[in-house]
């Protein structure tokens, strides 16, 4: 009978306070929260395609609807989260895609740098093609 | 060897993560400019309608929507688990269904353009 007393299994509590235990965990979670903004923006893109398919008037209403302070605030947050996601993603590329040349591996900075460079060029190309400037 | 559907779920997640890392800041900046009343030239109805009518642009848009939604859905599922939500099957079903429904909607709309 004494065995029952000593055999109380440890139940690990499920919590979410671990996020705040270390700045690293918090940064990880901030990165993960980018999915909410990128996902929401993509759903907005789907709505935009819907209005575009309905004709010029529906499209015009959609563009007008964007001009609300809430939409602007959402976009500012979404842009910050998306940029942070891109930054952390490209920082990890040397771990995900190590490039071996002969006996040695390419330095991490070269691999990450190439991705950052490509990101910058592609972003400028998109903005230029869309006539943003 | 044990069978696993992980690669099927994870493949589009990694692809979507890379794609959104490259594209989403610039694309979000475009709609931010429109929200601020400085819509880029491409957002003129005729130009955008003509562009979205091209098969290659349709394919690209559908691909971007699918990969972006899928990677967001997968990441949200993992985040829910990290935050202590253990109803993984339910969470996974909801987020993946939303991602697929969004993709379906995009394909439907693109077909009508």
gemmi code that builds the backbone of each chain (N, CA, C; Angstrom):
import gemmi

chains = {
    "A": [
        ("UNK", (0.838, -1.208, 0.000), (0.000, 0.000, 0.000), (0.868, 1.251, 0.000)),
        ("UNK", (2.023, 1.140, 0.653), (2.931, 2.283, 0.717), (3.365, 2.695, -0.693)),
        ("UNK", (3.358, 1.712, -1.606), (3.785, 1.980, -2.981), (2.915, 3.047, -3.634)),
        ("UNK", (1.620, 2.995, -3.337), (0.697, 3.947, -3.962), (1.038, 5.395, -3.612)),
        ("UNK", (1.482, 5.585, -2.371), (1.807, 6.932, -1.916), (3.018, 7.462, -2.690)),
        ("UNK", (4.033, 6.597, -2.827), (5.256, 7.029, -3.495), (5.126, 7.083, -5.001)),
        ("UNK", (4.062, 6.532, -5.585), (3.946, 6.393, -7.029), (3.016, 7.430, -7.636)),
        ("UNK", (3.125, 8.634, -7.128), (2.298, 9.674, -7.720), (3.021, 10.207, -8.955)),
        ("UNK", (2.521, 9.942, -10.165), (3.267, 10.365, -11.350), (3.320, 11.882, -11.460)),
        ("UNK", (4.436, 12.348, -11.920), (4.591, 13.797, -12.107), (3.848, 14.232, -13.369)),
        ("UNK", (2.931, 15.160, -13.211), (2.220, 15.683, -14.374), (2.827, 17.035, -14.719)),
        ("UNK", (3.429, 17.092, -15.890), (4.082, 18.343, -16.271), (3.009, 19.378, -16.607)),
        ("UNK", (3.024, 20.515, -15.925), (1.990, 21.518, -16.220), (2.212, 22.130, -17.607)),
        ("UNK", (1.102, 22.322, -18.328), (1.188, 22.936, -19.651), (0.913, 24.423, -19.508)),
        ("UNK", (1.888, 25.210, -19.780), (1.729, 26.650, -19.618), (2.293, 27.361, -20.836)),
        ("UNK", (2.095, 28.655, -20.873), (2.715, 29.426, -21.938), (3.620, 30.513, -21.364)),
        ("UNK", (3.873, 30.427, -20.033), (4.701, 31.490, -19.431), (6.177, 31.317, -19.790)),
        ("UNK", (6.565, 30.143, -20.339), (7.970, 29.928, -20.699), (8.489, 30.976, -21.677)),
        ("UNK", (7.543, 31.572, -22.452), (7.941, 32.565, -23.450), (8.751, 33.685, -22.808)),
        ("UNK", (8.364, 34.031, -21.567), (8.967, 35.203, -20.922), (10.212, 34.857, -20.118)),
        ("UNK", (10.604, 33.560, -20.147), (11.737, 33.159, -19.320), (13.069, 33.635, -19.887)),
        ("UNK", (13.113, 33.865, -21.184), (14.374, 34.276, -21.806), (14.045, 35.138, -23.034)),
        ("UNK", (14.803, 36.218, -23.258), (14.527, 37.077, -24.419), (14.524, 36.297, -25.732)),
        ("UNK", (15.328, 35.223, -25.763), (15.414, 34.415, -26.982), (14.065, 33.756, -27.294)),
        ("UNK", (13.404, 33.270, -26.231), (12.100, 32.626, -26.432), (11.079, 33.646, -26.926)),
        ("UNK", (11.183, 34.861, -26.384), (10.240, 35.903, -26.758), (10.440, 36.290, -28.230)),
        ("UNK", (11.711, 36.407, -28.639), (11.998, 36.726, -30.043), (11.469, 35.627, -30.970)),
        ("UNK", (11.612, 34.376, -30.502), (11.098, 33.246, -31.276), (9.588, 33.372, -31.479)),
        ("UNK", (8.896, 33.706, -30.374), (7.439, 33.813, -30.451), (7.005, 34.989, -31.331)),
        ("UNK", (7.732, 36.103, -31.240), (7.417, 37.256, -32.086), (7.534, 36.841, -33.551)),
        ("UNK", (8.583, 36.091, -33.870), (8.778, 35.600, -35.237), (7.591, 34.723, -35.639)),
        ("UNK", (7.178, 33.826, -34.725), (6.083, 32.917, -35.053), (4.765, 33.667, -35.239)),
        ("UNK", (4.583, 34.780, -34.477), (3.342, 35.543, -34.603), (3.227, 36.249, -35.960)),
        ("UNK", (4.335, 36.328, -36.687), (4.269, 36.932, -38.027), (3.262, 36.190, -38.901)),
        ("UNK", (3.024, 34.894, -38.591), (2.114, 34.104, -39.427), (0.697, 34.682, -39.401)),
        ("UNK", (0.296, 35.275, -38.254), (-1.056, 35.853, -38.175), (-1.200, 36.989, -39.182)),
        ("UNK", (-0.162, 37.823, -39.256), (-0.241, 38.996, -40.128), (-0.094, 38.608, -41.591)),
        ("UNK", (0.853, 37.716, -41.875), (1.045, 37.292, -43.259), (-0.188, 36.525, -43.743)),
        ("UNK", (-0.745, 35.681, -42.862), (-1.958, 34.940, -43.218), (-3.131, 35.877, -43.464)),
        ("UNK", (-3.312, 36.842, -42.562), (-4.433, 37.787, -42.714), (-4.263, 38.627, -43.978)),
        ("UNK", (-3.040, 39.044, -44.244), (-2.808, 39.845, -45.452), (-3.126, 39.015, -46.701)),
        ("UNK", (-2.752, 37.724, -46.670), (-3.008, 36.872, -47.840), (-4.505, 36.677, -48.045)),
        ("UNK", (-5.264, 36.536, -46.929), (-6.720, 36.426, -47.066), (-7.293, 37.718, -47.652)),
        ("UNK", (-6.678, 38.858, -47.281), (-7.104, 40.131, -47.876), (-6.815, 40.143, -49.375)),
        ("UNK", (-5.674, 39.525, -49.757), (-5.339, 39.423, -51.184), (-6.404, 38.615, -51.932)),
        ("UNK", (-6.886, 37.533, -51.281), (-7.947, 36.727, -51.905), (-9.200, 37.577, -52.114)),
        ("UNK", (-9.561, 38.371, -51.085), (-10.718, 39.279, -51.209), (-10.485, 40.269, -52.346)),
        ("UNK", (-9.247, 40.779, -52.444), (-8.926, 41.747, -53.502), (-9.146, 41.117, -54.872)),
        ("UNK", (-8.742, 39.855, -55.022), (-8.939, 39.171, -56.308), (-10.429, 39.041, -56.604)),
        ("UNK", (-11.219, 38.795, -55.555), (-12.666, 38.698, -55.720), (-13.251, 40.001, -56.237)),
        ("UNK", (-12.859, 41.139, -55.610), (-13.388, 42.436, -56.040), (-12.901, 42.759, -57.455)),
        ("UNK", (-11.674, 42.368, -57.759), (-11.120, 42.623, -59.094), (-11.915, 41.870, -60.157)),
        ("UNK", (-12.385, 40.664, -59.784), (-13.127, 39.855, -60.759), (-14.547, 40.394, -60.970)),
        ("UNK", (-15.015, 41.245, -60.013), (-16.391, 41.742, -60.110), (-16.524, 43.011, -60.950)),
        ("UNK", (-15.383, 43.614, -61.300), (-15.442, 44.783, -62.160), (-14.835, 46.028, -61.537)),
        ("UNK", (-14.759, 47.100, -62.337), (-14.075, 48.326, -61.899), (-14.695, 48.960, -60.656)),
        ("UNK", (-16.045, 48.905, -60.548), (-16.667, 49.565, -59.398), (-16.327, 48.861, -58.091)),
        ("UNK", (-16.445, 47.518, -58.119), (-16.113, 46.747, -56.920), (-14.652, 46.971, -56.547)),
        ("UNK", (-13.785, 47.010, -57.558), (-12.362, 47.232, -57.299), (-12.131, 48.614, -56.682)),
        ("UNK", (-12.818, 49.607, -57.208), (-12.699, 50.964, -56.672), (-13.151, 51.018, -55.217)),
        ("UNK", (-14.254, 50.299, -54.909), (-14.729, 50.264, -53.519), (-13.696, 49.614, -52.608)),
        ("UNK", (-13.043, 48.561, -53.137), (-12.018, 47.885, -52.335), (-10.878, 48.853, -52.000)),
        ("UNK", (-10.421, 49.602, -53.027), (-9.319, 50.545, -52.801), (-9.725, 51.629, -51.798)),
        ("UNK", (-10.997, 52.071, -51.890), (-11.482, 53.071, -50.933), (-11.493, 52.503, -49.517)),
        ("UNK", (-11.935, 51.233, -49.427), (-12.019, 50.573, -48.129), (-10.672, 50.438, -47.437)),
        ("UNK", (-9.601, 50.397, -48.253), (-8.259, 50.291, -47.665), (-7.895, 51.536, -46.868)),
        ("UNK", (-8.525, 52.660, -47.227), (-8.081, 53.933, -46.650), (-8.693, 54.202, -45.282)),
        ("UNK", (-8.741, 53.192, -44.432), (-9.220, 53.411, -43.069), (-8.018, 53.366, -42.137)),
        ("UNK", (-8.054, 54.125, -41.047), (-6.912, 54.130, -40.113), (-6.592, 52.732, -39.586)),
        ("UNK", (-7.647, 51.895, -39.422), (-7.418, 50.533, -38.923), (-6.615, 49.719, -39.924)),
        ("UNK", (-6.953, 49.899, -41.210), (-6.240, 49.142, -42.249), (-4.787, 49.618, -42.322)),
        ("UNK", (-4.587, 50.930, -42.190), (-3.221, 51.458, -42.204), (-2.435, 50.885, -41.023)),
        ("UNK", (-3.056, 50.893, -39.834), (-2.379, 50.364, -38.641), (-2.040, 48.891, -38.836)),
        ("UNK", (-3.006, 48.122, -39.385), (-2.751, 46.705, -39.642), (-1.557, 46.536, -40.573)),
        ("UNK", (-1.505, 47.356, -41.620), (-0.421, 47.240, -42.594), (0.943, 47.562, -41.998)),
        ("UNK", (0.973, 48.599, -41.122), (2.247, 48.969, -40.502), (2.757, 47.808, -39.641)),
        ("UNK", (1.838, 47.216, -38.835), (2.214, 46.063, -38.009), (2.631, 44.884, -38.887)),
        ("UNK", (1.823, 44.614, -39.928), (2.092, 43.474, -40.801), (3.442, 43.633, -41.482)),
        ("UNK", (3.747, 44.857, -41.899), (5.029, 45.101, -42.573), (6.188, 44.839, -41.615)),
        ("UNK", (6.049, 45.302, -40.367), (7.113, 45.088, -39.384), (7.306, 43.598, -39.111)),
        ("UNK", (6.192, 42.873, -38.910), (6.297, 41.436, -38.634), (6.856, 40.687, -39.840)),
        ("UNK", (6.411, 41.050, -41.044), (6.871, 40.358, -42.244), (8.363, 40.591, -42.451)),
        ("UNK", (8.811, 41.833, -42.210), (10.235, 42.129, -42.384), (11.062, 41.348, -41.359)),
        ("UNK", (10.532, 41.249, -40.121), (11.247, 40.493, -39.090), (11.315, 39.013, -39.466)),
        ("UNK", (10.215, 38.501, -40.011), (10.201, 37.106, -40.457), (11.234, 36.885, -41.553)),
        ("UNK", (11.288, 37.795, -42.540), (12.257, 37.657, -43.629), (13.679, 37.682, -43.068)),
        ("UNK", (13.929, 38.639, -42.160), (15.263, 38.799, -41.591), (15.711, 37.515, -40.889)),
        ("UNK", (14.848, 36.978, -40.021), (15.233, 35.769, -39.285), (15.347, 34.567, -40.224)),
        ("UNK", (14.483, 34.526, -41.244), (14.515, 33.392, -42.184), (15.849, 33.362, -42.926)),
        ("UNK", (16.283, 34.534, -43.408), (17.526, 34.573, -44.182), (18.748, 34.393, -43.287)),
        ("UNK", (18.630, 34.823, -42.022), (19.725, 34.593, -41.079), (19.971, 33.107, -40.856)),
        ("UNK", (18.899, 32.315, -41.004), (19.016, 30.872, -40.763), (19.521, 30.118, -41.988)),
        ("UNK", (19.557, 30.782, -43.156), (19.902, 30.047, -44.387), (21.250, 29.332, -44.317)),
        ("UNK", (22.303, 29.880, -43.638), (23.557, 29.127, -43.591), (23.398, 27.779, -42.882)),
        ("UNK", (22.449, 27.717, -41.928), (22.204, 26.447, -41.229), (21.415, 25.489, -42.117)),
        ("UNK", (20.480, 26.042, -42.881), (19.595, 25.190, -43.685), (20.256, 24.779, -45.003)),
        ("UNK", (21.092, 25.655, -45.557), (21.689, 25.378, -46.865), (23.205, 25.568, -46.828)),
        ("UNK", (23.920, 24.727, -46.065), (25.372, 24.882, -46.076), (25.930, 24.523, -47.455)),
        ("UNK", (26.837, 25.341, -47.977), (27.393, 25.095, -49.309), (28.853, 24.686, -49.157)),
        ("UNK", (29.162, 23.456, -49.645), (30.517, 22.967, -49.542), (31.259, 23.259, -50.835)),
        ("UNK", (32.457, 23.850, -50.691), (33.321, 24.066, -51.849), (34.636, 23.362, -51.551)),
        ("UNK", (34.888, 22.254, -52.269), (36.082, 21.467, -51.981), (36.004, 20.908, -50.571)),
        ("UNK", (37.028, 21.178, -49.779), (37.085, 20.654, -48.416), (36.302, 21.539, -47.442)),
        ("UNK", (36.133, 22.806, -47.828), (35.586, 23.767, -46.869), (34.134, 24.116, -47.165)),
        ("UNK", (33.516, 24.740, -46.178), (32.166, 25.261, -46.365), (32.248, 26.765, -46.583)),
        ("UNK", (31.332, 27.270, -47.406), (31.260, 28.719, -47.599), (30.962, 29.380, -46.255)),
        ("UNK", (31.581, 30.534, -45.951), (31.284, 31.214, -44.684), (29.800, 31.575, -44.590)),
        ("UNK", (29.279, 31.545, -43.337), (27.862, 31.834, -43.102), (27.454, 33.188, -43.692)),
        ("UNK", (28.340, 34.176, -43.528), (28.009, 35.528, -43.983), (27.754, 35.575, -45.481)),
        ("UNK", (28.490, 34.762, -46.226), (28.342, 34.772, -47.689), (26.960, 34.246, -48.077)),
        ("UNK", (26.559, 33.128, -47.439), (25.270, 32.512, -47.773), (24.115, 33.424, -47.359)),
        ("UNK", (24.163, 33.897, -46.102), (23.090, 34.798, -45.635), (23.106, 36.089, -46.448)),
        ("UNK", (24.314, 36.608, -46.718), (24.445, 37.858, -47.473), (23.849, 37.751, -48.863)),
        ("UNK", (24.074, 36.607, -49.513), (23.519, 36.410, -50.857), (21.995, 36.464, -50.808)),
        ("UNK", (21.413, 35.858, -49.746), (19.950, 35.888, -49.611), (19.440, 37.299, -49.338)),
        ("UNK", (20.146, 38.020, -48.443), (19.728, 39.400, -48.157), (19.813, 40.256, -49.416)),
        ("UNK", (20.873, 40.040, -50.203), (21.033, 40.795, -51.447), (19.904, 40.501, -52.423)),
        ("UNK", (19.606, 39.204, -52.581), (18.538, 38.804, -53.502), (17.193, 39.377, -53.043)),
        ("UNK", (16.976, 39.381, -51.726), (15.734, 39.936, -51.149), (15.616, 41.415, -51.507)),
        ("UNK", (16.719, 42.165, -51.322), (16.703, 43.601, -51.614), (16.411, 43.848, -53.095)),
        ("UNK", (17.106, 43.114, -53.973), (16.937, 43.314, -55.417), (15.500, 42.987, -55.829)),
        ("UNK", (14.989, 41.845, -55.315), (13.644, 41.412, -55.674), (12.591, 42.414, -55.183)),
        ("UNK", (12.778, 42.911, -53.944), (11.816, 43.869, -53.397), (11.792, 45.145, -54.229)),
        ("UNK", (12.992, 45.650, -54.580), (13.056, 46.851, -55.405), (12.421, 46.602, -56.767)),
        ("UNK", (12.666, 45.399, -57.331), (12.100, 45.064, -58.645), (10.577, 45.062, -58.584)),
        ("UNK", (10.008, 44.493, -57.491), (8.551, 44.456, -57.352), (7.994, 45.882, -57.259)),
        ("UNK", (8.628, 46.709, -56.411), (8.151, 48.081, -56.233), (8.258, 48.859, -57.541)),
        ("UNK", (9.347, 48.622, -58.277), (9.541, 49.328, -59.547), (8.501, 48.874, -60.574)),
        ("UNK", (8.313, 47.534, -60.668), (7.353, 46.989, -61.640), (5.939, 47.479, -61.346)),
        ("UNK", (5.608, 47.600, -60.057), (4.263, 48.050, -59.683), (4.103, 49.560, -59.836)),
        ("UNK", (5.197, 50.241, -60.136), (5.125, 51.696, -60.315), (4.942, 52.436, -59.013)),
        ("UNK", (5.569, 51.892, -57.927), (5.427, 52.545, -56.619), (6.292, 53.801, -56.534)),
        ("UNK", (7.302, 53.882, -57.417), (8.100, 55.118, -57.436), (8.569, 55.434, -58.848)),
    ],
    "B": [
        ("UNK", (9.929, 0.929, -42.475), (9.974, 2.309, -41.984), (8.553, 2.831, -41.780)),
        ("UNK", (8.396, 3.555, -40.693), (7.068, 4.080, -40.410), (6.690, 5.144, -41.436)),
        ("UNK", (5.463, 5.070, -41.866), (4.994, 6.088, -42.804), (4.655, 7.361, -42.060)),
        ("UNK", (4.864, 8.479, -42.712), (4.576, 9.760, -42.070), (4.094, 10.728, -43.121)),
        ("UNK", (3.105, 11.539, -42.730), (2.659, 12.551, -43.693), (3.347, 13.888, -43.435)),
        ("UNK", (4.373, 13.853, -42.566), (5.043, 15.098, -42.224), (5.637, 15.828, -43.431)),
        ("UNK", (6.349, 15.109, -44.359), (6.937, 15.840, -45.478), (5.899, 16.573, -46.319)),
        ("UNK", (4.679, 15.993, -46.434), (3.638, 16.621, -47.240), (3.202, 17.932, -46.607)),
        ("UNK", (3.144, 17.940, -45.286), (2.741, 19.148, -44.564), (3.895, 20.146, -44.521)),
        ("UNK", (5.096, 19.595, -44.315), (6.245, 20.447, -44.051), (6.825, 21.047, -45.329)),
        ("UNK", (6.754, 20.313, -46.430), (7.310, 20.803, -47.700), (6.736, 22.153, -48.099)),
        ("UNK", (5.392, 22.243, -48.234), (4.806, 23.544, -48.589), (5.068, 24.609, -47.524)),
        ("UNK", (5.231, 24.174, -46.257), (5.533, 25.146, -45.199), (6.891, 25.813, -45.454)),
        ("UNK", (7.902, 24.982, -45.740), (9.242, 25.527, -45.979), (9.255, 26.375, -47.246)),
        ("UNK", (8.588, 25.878, -48.291), (8.528, 26.628, -49.545), (7.811, 27.959, -49.325)),
        ("UNK", (6.716, 27.916, -48.575), (5.950, 29.135, -48.303), (6.731, 30.103, -47.437)),
        ("UNK", (7.479, 29.572, -46.472), (8.293, 30.435, -45.626), (9.317, 31.188, -46.451)),
        ("UNK", (9.962, 30.479, -47.372), (10.964, 31.117, -48.236), (10.308, 32.134, -49.157)),
        ("UNK", (9.188, 31.722, -49.759), (8.507, 32.624, -50.701), (8.033, 33.899, -49.999)),
        ("UNK", (7.402, 33.742, -48.825), (6.920, 34.940, -48.133), (8.088, 35.786, -47.621)),
        ("UNK", (9.209, 35.120, -47.251), (10.364, 35.895, -46.806), (10.833, 36.817, -47.926)),
        ("UNK", (10.809, 36.306, -49.155), (11.249, 37.123, -50.289), (10.205, 38.165, -50.696)),
        ("UNK", (8.910, 37.773, -50.692), (7.898, 38.623, -51.325), (7.080, 39.491, -50.384)),
        ("UNK", (6.708, 38.955, -49.190), (5.632, 39.635, -48.452), (5.954, 41.066, -48.025)),
        ("UNK", (7.205, 41.400, -47.566), (7.391, 42.812, -47.192), (7.109, 43.771, -48.355)),
        ("UNK", (7.603, 43.445, -49.549), (7.379, 44.336, -50.696), (5.891, 44.403, -51.051)),
        ("UNK", (5.214, 43.244, -51.023), (3.791, 43.226, -51.390), (2.949, 43.977, -50.361)),
        ("UNK", (3.280, 43.791, -49.063), (2.536, 44.509, -48.016), (2.774, 46.006, -48.153)),
        ("UNK", (4.004, 46.377, -48.543), (4.304, 47.803, -48.740), (3.429, 48.385, -49.857)),
        ("UNK", (3.166, 47.590, -50.901), (2.322, 48.072, -52.002), (0.915, 48.401, -51.513)),
        ("UNK", (0.307, 47.490, -50.717), (-1.058, 47.770, -50.253), (-1.054, 48.836, -49.158)),
        ("UNK", (0.081, 48.950, -48.426), (0.176, 50.040, -47.446), (0.143, 51.384, -48.170)),
        ("UNK", (0.884, 51.468, -49.281), (0.875, 52.712, -50.062), (-0.542, 53.025, -50.540)),
        ("UNK", (-1.263, 51.986, -50.993), (-2.647, 52.187, -51.440), (-3.516, 52.655, -50.277)),
        ("UNK", (-3.291, 52.072, -49.086), (-4.075, 52.459, -47.910), (-3.784, 53.906, -47.518)),
        ("UNK", (-2.576, 54.377, -47.823), (-2.209, 55.759, -47.495), (-2.637, 56.730, -48.590)),
        ("UNK", (-3.323, 56.187, -49.636), (-3.806, 57.047, -50.703), (-2.801, 57.271, -51.823)),
        ("UNK", (-1.685, 56.526, -51.794), (-0.703, 56.622, -52.875), (-0.635, 55.292, -53.620)),
        ("UNK", (-1.778, 54.838, -54.124), (-1.823, 53.532, -54.788), (-0.826, 53.493, -55.940)),
        ("UNK", (0.003, 52.415, -55.999), (0.937, 52.301, -57.122), (0.184, 52.192, -58.459)),
        ("UNK", (0.856, 52.571, -59.554), (0.216, 52.578, -60.882), (-0.438, 51.239, -61.227)),
        ("UNK", (0.198, 50.156, -60.760), (-0.304, 48.818, -61.105), (-1.716, 48.591, -60.581)),
        ("UNK", (-2.126, 49.334, -59.529), (-3.439, 49.115, -58.931), (-4.575, 49.760, -59.732)),
        ("UNK", (-4.248, 50.428, -60.832), (-5.309, 50.914, -61.719), (-6.044, 49.693, -62.267)),
        ("UNK", (-7.400, 49.744, -62.295), (-8.182, 48.553, -62.629), (-7.740, 47.908, -63.935)),
        ("UNK", (-7.606, 48.709, -64.999), (-7.286, 48.146, -66.311), (-5.959, 47.395, -66.316)),
        ("UNK", (-4.960, 48.001, -65.667), (-3.632, 47.369, -65.651), (-3.634, 46.072, -64.859)),
        ("UNK", (-4.231, 46.131, -63.665), (-4.218, 44.949, -62.803), (-5.083, 43.836, -63.394)),
        ("UNK", (-6.226, 44.233, -63.977), (-7.118, 43.256, -64.582), (-6.428, 42.551, -65.749)),
        ("UNK", (-5.700, 43.345, -66.573), (-4.988, 42.758, -67.707), (-3.890, 41.807, -67.219)),
        ("UNK", (-3.182, 42.247, -66.165), (-2.101, 41.397, -65.637), (-2.661, 40.089, -65.083)),
        ("UNK", (-3.736, 40.200, -64.268), (-4.302, 39.004, -63.640), (-5.003, 38.113, -64.661)),
        ("UNK", (-5.203, 38.612, -65.888), (-5.808, 37.796, -66.933), (-4.805, 36.883, -67.618)),
        ("UNK", (-3.523, 37.162, -67.425), (-2.488, 36.337, -68.053), (-2.326, 35.040, -67.280)),
        ("UNK", (-2.191, 33.930, -68.005), (-2.162, 32.619, -67.320), (-0.989, 32.493, -66.365)),
        ("UNK", (0.143, 33.110, -66.753), (1.329, 32.976, -65.920), (1.135, 33.727, -64.590)),
        ("UNK", (0.525, 34.925, -64.677), (0.270, 35.705, -63.465), (-0.751, 34.996, -62.583)),
        ("UNK", (-1.759, 34.368, -63.228), (-2.762, 33.614, -62.452), (-2.114, 32.473, -61.683)),
        ("UNK", (-1.242, 31.748, -62.392), (-0.544, 30.619, -61.773), (0.304, 31.120, -60.600)),
        ("UNK", (1.024, 32.232, -60.835), (1.893, 32.785, -59.791), (1.063, 33.226, -58.588)),
        ("UNK", (-0.069, 33.917, -58.840), (-0.907, 34.397, -57.740), (-1.483, 33.232, -56.938)),
        ("UNK", (-1.976, 32.211, -57.661), (-2.536, 31.052, -56.958), (-1.448, 30.370, -56.135)),
        ("UNK", (-0.249, 30.268, -56.701), (0.865, 29.642, -55.991), (1.240, 30.436, -54.747)),
        ("UNK", (1.311, 31.757, -54.887), (1.667, 32.607, -53.748), (0.612, 32.471, -52.652)),
        ("UNK", (-0.672, 32.509, -53.041), (-1.746, 32.405, -52.044), (-1.660, 31.063, -51.324)),
        ("UNK", (-1.515, 29.974, -52.082), (-1.484, 28.653, -51.445), (-0.300, 28.521, -50.489)),
        ("UNK", (0.912, 28.812, -50.987), (2.099, 28.588, -50.156), (2.117, 29.515, -48.942)),
        ("UNK", (1.670, 30.754, -49.149), (1.673, 31.708, -48.053), (0.652, 31.307, -46.982)),
        ("UNK", (-0.554, 30.938, -47.415), (-1.584, 30.520, -46.445), (-1.180, 29.235, -45.747)),
        ("UNK", (-0.613, 28.290, -46.509), (-0.250, 27.006, -45.906), (0.837, 27.197, -44.855)),
        ("UNK", (1.847, 28.003, -45.175), (2.933, 28.157, -44.203), (2.435, 28.926, -42.984)),
        ("UNK", (1.542, 29.900, -43.195), (0.972, 30.607, -42.040), (0.148, 29.647, -41.192)),
        ("UNK", (-0.629, 28.779, -41.854), (-1.479, 27.826, -41.138), (-0.627, 26.861, -40.314)),
        ("UNK", (0.425, 26.338, -40.939), (1.276, 25.372, -40.238), (1.962, 26.036, -39.046)),
        ("UNK", (2.429, 27.266, -39.266), (3.115, 27.975, -38.190), (2.146, 28.287, -37.055)),
        ("UNK", (0.911, 28.641, -37.391), (-0.094, 28.931, -36.364), (-0.387, 27.678, -35.548)),
        ("UNK", (-0.438, 26.521, -36.237), (-0.683, 25.249, -35.551), (0.427, 24.974, -34.533)),
        ("UNK", (1.683, 25.145, -34.971), (2.808, 24.889, -34.073), (2.800, 25.895, -32.922)),
        ("UNK", (2.452, 27.146, -33.229), (2.428, 28.186, -32.197), (1.369, 27.875, -31.147)),
        ("UNK", (0.203, 27.412, -31.591), (-0.839, 27.028, -30.639), (-0.325, 25.939, -29.712)),
        ("UNK", (0.391, 24.967, -30.267), (0.949, 23.882, -29.452), (1.959, 24.441, -28.454)),
        ("UNK", (2.834, 25.339, -28.947), (3.841, 25.967, -28.085), (3.195, 26.710, -26.931)),
        ("UNK", (2.025, 27.312, -27.185), (1.367, 28.117, -26.160), (0.524, 27.266, -25.221)),
        ("UNK", (0.562, 25.947, -25.413), (-0.099, 25.067, -24.469), (-1.438, 24.521, -24.923)),
        ("UNK", (-1.835, 24.813, -26.169), (-3.083, 24.244, -26.691), (-2.772, 22.842, -27.206)),
        ("UNK", (-3.340, 21.833, -26.551), (-2.966, 20.460, -26.907), (-3.989, 19.790, -27.834)),
        ("UNK", (-5.021, 20.523, -28.258), (-6.017, 19.943, -29.167), (-5.489, 20.039, -30.600)),
        ("UNK", (-4.371, 19.345, -30.848), (-3.656, 19.545, -32.111), (-4.474, 19.145, -33.328)),
        ("UNK", (-5.207, 18.017, -33.230), (-5.973, 17.557, -34.393), (-7.005, 18.603, -34.810)),
        ("UNK", (-7.674, 19.167, -33.799), (-8.692, 20.189, -34.076), (-8.044, 21.437, -34.688)),
        ("UNK", (-6.963, 21.909, -34.041), (-6.280, 23.109, -34.531), (-5.788, 22.884, -35.960)),
        ("UNK", (-5.139, 21.721, -36.176), (-4.590, 21.430, -37.500), (-5.704, 21.420, -38.543)),
        ("UNK", (-6.831, 20.761, -38.214), (-7.934, 20.692, -39.180), (-8.417, 22.086, -39.542)),
        ("UNK", (-8.632, 22.924, -38.511), (-9.176, 24.262, -38.765), (-8.221, 25.075, -39.634)),
        ("UNK", (-6.937, 25.126, -39.254), (-6.028, 26.019, -39.981), (-5.776, 25.529, -41.407)),
        ("UNK", (-5.660, 24.216, -41.592), (-5.408, 23.730, -42.946), (-6.651, 23.913, -43.830)),
        ("UNK", (-7.837, 23.728, -43.233), (-9.066, 23.930, -44.015), (-9.185, 25.389, -44.459)),
        ("UNK", (-8.864, 26.320, -43.532), (-8.917, 27.738, -43.902), (-7.926, 28.022, -45.038)),
        ("UNK", (-6.713, 27.442, -44.923), (-5.701, 27.664, -45.967), (-6.190, 27.134, -47.310)),
        ("UNK", (-6.788, 25.927, -47.301), (-7.253, 25.343, -48.562), (-8.463, 26.099, -49.106)),
        ("UNK", (-9.359, 26.543, -48.192), (-10.536, 27.297, -48.643), (-10.103, 28.618, -49.268)),
        ("UNK", (-9.123, 29.281, -48.652), (-8.613, 30.536, -49.197), (-8.012, 30.323, -50.574)),
        ("UNK", (-7.257, 29.239, -50.723), (-6.670, 28.923, -52.022), (-7.760, 28.650, -53.052)),
        ("UNK", (-8.783, 27.879, -52.630), (-9.902, 27.588, -53.525), (-10.590, 28.869, -53.977)),
        ("UNK", (-10.810, 29.777, -53.026), (-11.426, 31.058, -53.356), (-10.592, 31.830, -54.360)),
        ("UNK", (-9.277, 31.857, -54.144), (-8.387, 32.585, -55.057), (-8.462, 31.997, -56.461)),
        ("UNK", (-8.455, 30.655, -56.550), (-8.512, 30.000, -57.863), (-9.832, 30.336, -58.563)),
        ("UNK", (-10.917, 30.310, -57.786), (-12.241, 30.609, -58.335), (-12.293, 32.042, -58.868)),
        ("UNK", (-11.823, 32.980, -58.062), (-11.827, 34.387, -58.469), (-10.938, 34.602, -59.686)),
        ("UNK", (-9.754, 33.968, -59.673), (-8.823, 34.147, -60.797), (-9.435, 33.618, -62.089)),
        ("UNK", (-10.203, 32.529, -61.982), (-10.834, 31.955, -63.174), (-11.876, 32.905, -63.754)),
        ("UNK", (-12.464, 33.764, -62.890), (-13.518, 34.680, -63.347), (-12.955, 35.970, -63.943)),
        ("UNK", (-11.672, 36.235, -63.665), (-11.084, 37.496, -64.137), (-10.889, 37.437, -65.653)),
    ],
}
model = gemmi.Model(1)
for chain_id, residues in chains.items():
    chain = gemmi.Chain(chain_id)
    for i, (resn, *xyz) in enumerate(residues, 1):
        res = gemmi.Residue()
        res.name, res.seqid = resn, gemmi.SeqId(i, " ")
        for name, pos in zip(("N", "CA", "C"), xyz):
            atom = gemmi.Atom()
            atom.name, atom.element = name, gemmi.Element(name[0])
            atom.pos, atom.b_iso = gemmi.Position(*pos), 0.0
            res.add_atom(atom)
        chain.add_residue(res)
    model.add_chain(chain)
structure = gemmi.Structure()
structure.add_model(model)
structure.setup_entities()
